[in-house]
Amino acid sequence: MVIAVDFDGTLVENGVYPYASKPIIKNIEYVKKLKKEGHKVILWTCREKESLEHAIKFCNDYGIELDAINENVDIEDKIRDFGYNSRKVYADIYLDDKSISTCW
């Protein structure tokens, strides 16, 4: 499966943007568990430029292995199947603090 994971409010507590606040360890461990199980992980965030680099460094520092950042994985398959690579990130599961319900 492909897992798209938000950053602010999901991997870190909402804090003083653009810096990461306190890490949410249980969510970080859950994402690492999903990756270890063989799932692909996309960092799916509105951050860009320096604040995006900060989020990527945070993920690296906490051992979150990313397959993509704000883009689809297996882009060649998407182009073959749909004729283009949509800017909407496709995932089987979206982990986001703004979701209606959570199961994790």
WOURMO-V282090 format. One record per pair of residues at least 12 apart in sequence whose ideal C-beta (glycine too) atoms are under 7 Angstrom apart, sorted by the first residue. I is the first residue (numbers start at 1). J is the second residue. If there is no record, write none. Layout:
i:j
I:J
I:J
This chain:
i:j
1:39
1:92
1:93
2:40
2:42
2:73
2:90
2:91
2:92
3:34
3:39
3:40
3:41
3:42
3:91
3:92
3:93
3:95
4:42
4:44
4:89
4:91
4:94
5:31
5:41
5:43
5:44
5:95
6:44
6:45
6:95
6:96
6:97
7:43
7:45
7:47
7:55
9:97
10:27
10:95
10:96
10:97
11:23
11:24
11:27
11:28
12:24
12:58
18:47
18:50
18:51
18:54
19:54
20:54
20:55
20:58
23:62
28:62
28:64
30:104
31:64
32:63
32:64
35:65
40:67
40:73
41:64
41:65
41:66
41:67
42:67
42:68
42:73
42:89
42:91
43:55
43:56
43:59
43:66
43:69
43:70
44:70
44:89
45:70
56:69
70:89
71:89
72:85
72:89
72:90
78:90
